[in-house]
């Protein structure tokens, strides 16, 4: 039996890049997100998966907002079945860095106001 992976695997290419289009529309109508997003793709993934991933990165790049901090990586030596396991610690580290920076920024703003 194949091991189940609890991390999200989104196929951005499905349904003619529907998820990418929905994210693009969402970003155009939402300015304040205060969120962090990490995306990773196995470097040994197939072409249609990589194309969808690249489309999503393009949408995020074109609609950058200060409130949405995002990061993406191609996971070296990873395949579809092990990408999440390999890249999870990278994503958690980047999320941790984001949270530390956010708390530091909030503390600086509070000091300035006081």
BELHURA-V230227 format. One record per helix or strand. SS is the DSSP state (H for helix, E for strand). FROM is the first residue (numbers start at 1). LEN is the number of residues. If there is no record, write none. Layout:
BEGIN
ss: [SS;SS]
from: [FROM;FROM]
len: [LEN;LEN]
END
This chain:
BEGIN
ss: [H;E;H;E;H]
from: [14;35;47;68;83]
len: [16;8;16;8;31]
END
